[in-house]
Amino acid sequence: FAPNSKHRVQVTPAKRGKKPDKSEGLDTNWRDKSPAERHRAMTWMQRLKRVFNIDIEVCEHCGGHVKVIASIEDPKVIEQILKHLKQKTAKANAAKQRELPPERAPPLTPSLFDPAQRRLCD
C-alpha cells in the first residue's frame, strides 16, 4: 500500500501510514503508542526475519526459545574472532587437501591383478 493509504497501518510492521478515521473503528492499538513507537524502524532481528526468513530467537535444532546474551561490537574483538575462525577453517581445508579424492584413492576391492583373484580365474 502507498504511504498515504489509510489501510497501510494494518499491514506494515511498524504500523506506519495514514491513521484511520475515528469513525471507521479500525485497529485502536496505534492510539496506545507514542509517536516515537509508531514510527520506529525495524530492529535488526525483525529485518533478518523479514528479508532472509531467519529467526534468531528460535533454536534451529529443537525449536526452543533462544535469547541473545551478548552483542560484540568492539572491532578489535570482532577481528580476533574472525582471524581465529579463518585459521580454524584453513587448518580444516589443509587437512582435506592432503586426502586423495575418492576417484584417486586406491581401490577398496581387490583388483583383477591381485594374486588371490588369479587363482579364481585359472
C-alpha positions as CSV (number, residue, x, y, z in Angstrom):
1,F,0.0,0.0,0.0
2,A,1.1,3.5,-0.7
3,P,2.3,5.6,2.3
4,N,-0.8,7.7,2.2
5,S,-3.2,4.7,2.3
6,K,-5.4,4.5,5.3
7,H,-5.0,0.7,5.3
8,R,-1.2,0.8,5.4
9,V,-1.2,1.0,9.2
10,Q,-2.8,-2.5,9.3
11,V,-0.2,-4.2,7.0
12,T,3.2,-2.6,7.9
13,P,5.3,-4.0,10.8
14,A,6.0,-0.5,12.2
15,K,2.3,0.5,11.8
16,R,3.2,3.4,9.7
17,G,0.8,5.2,7.4
18,K,-2.2,7.4,7.4
19,K,-4.2,6.9,10.6
20,P,-7.7,5.6,10.1
21,D,-10.6,7.9,10.7
22,K,-12.1,7.7,14.2
23,S,-15.5,6.9,12.7
24,E,-14.2,3.7,11.0
25,G,-13.5,2.0,14.3
26,L,-10.5,0.0,13.0
27,D,-7.4,-1.0,15.0
28,T,-7.1,1.2,18.0
29,N,-3.7,-0.2,19.0
30,W,-1.9,2.7,17.3
31,R,-3.5,5.2,19.7
32,D,-1.9,3.4,22.7
33,K,1.6,4.0,21.3
34,S,3.7,7.2,21.4
35,P,4.7,8.8,18.1
36,A,8.2,7.5,18.6
37,E,6.9,4.0,19.0
38,R,4.7,4.3,16.0
39,H,7.4,5.5,13.7
40,R,10.4,3.5,14.9
41,A,12.4,1.5,12.4
42,M,12.5,-2.3,12.4
43,T,15.1,-3.9,14.6
44,W,17.9,-5.9,13.0
45,M,16.2,-9.1,14.2
46,Q,13.0,-8.1,12.5
47,R,14.9,-7.3,9.3
48,L,16.6,-10.7,9.4
49,K,13.3,-12.4,9.8
50,R,11.6,-10.4,7.1
51,V,14.3,-10.4,4.4
52,F,16.0,-13.8,4.9
53,N,13.4,-15.7,7.0
54,I,16.0,-16.1,9.8
55,D,14.5,-16.1,13.2
56,I,17.4,-15.9,15.7
57,E,15.1,-16.3,18.7
58,V,14.2,-19.9,17.7
59,C,16.7,-22.7,18.0
60,E,17.2,-24.4,14.6
61,H,17.8,-27.8,16.3
62,C,15.0,-28.1,18.8
63,G,12.7,-25.1,18.0
64,G,13.0,-23.8,21.6
65,H,13.3,-20.1,22.6
66,V,16.8,-18.6,22.3
67,K,17.8,-15.3,23.7
68,V,20.8,-13.1,22.8
69,I,23.2,-12.9,25.8
70,A,25.9,-10.8,24.2
71,S,26.5,-8.4,21.4
72,I,30.1,-8.0,20.3
73,E,30.6,-4.5,18.9
74,D,34.3,-3.8,19.5
75,P,36.1,-4.0,16.1
76,K,39.3,-5.4,17.7
77,V,37.4,-8.3,19.3
78,I,35.5,-9.0,16.1
79,E,38.8,-9.1,14.2
80,Q,40.3,-11.5,16.6
81,I,37.3,-13.8,16.4
82,L,37.2,-13.8,12.6
83,K,41.0,-14.3,12.5
84,H,40.7,-17.4,14.7
85,L,37.8,-18.8,12.6
86,K,39.8,-18.3,9.4
87,Q,42.7,-20.1,11.0
88,K,40.5,-23.0,12.0
89,T,38.9,-23.1,8.6
90,A,42.3,-23.0,6.9
91,K,43.5,-26.0,9.0
92,A,40.4,-28.0,8.1
93,N,40.9,-27.1,4.4
94,A,44.5,-28.1,4.5
95,A,43.6,-31.5,6.0
96,K,41.1,-32.0,3.3
97,Q,43.6,-31.2,0.6
98,R,46.0,-33.8,1.9
99,E,43.4,-36.5,1.4
100,L,43.1,-38.0,-2.0
101,P,39.7,-37.6,-3.6
102,P,37.7,-40.8,-3.9
103,E,38.4,-41.2,-7.6
104,R,42.2,-41.0,-7.0
105,A,42.3,-43.2,-3.9
106,P,43.4,-46.9,-4.0
107,P,40.6,-49.3,-4.8
108,L,38.7,-50.7,-1.9
109,T,38.0,-54.0,-3.6
110,P,40.7,-56.4,-4.7
111,S,41.8,-55.8,-8.3
112,L,42.0,-58.3,-11.1
113,F,45.8,-58.3,-10.8
114,D,45.7,-59.5,-7.2
115,P,47.3,-62.9,-6.9
116,A,44.3,-64.2,-4.8
117,Q,42.0,-63.2,-7.6
118,R,44.2,-65.0,-10.3
119,R,43.5,-68.4,-8.7
120,L,39.8,-67.9,-9.2
121,C,40.3,-67.2,-12.9
122,D,42.5,-70.3,-13.5
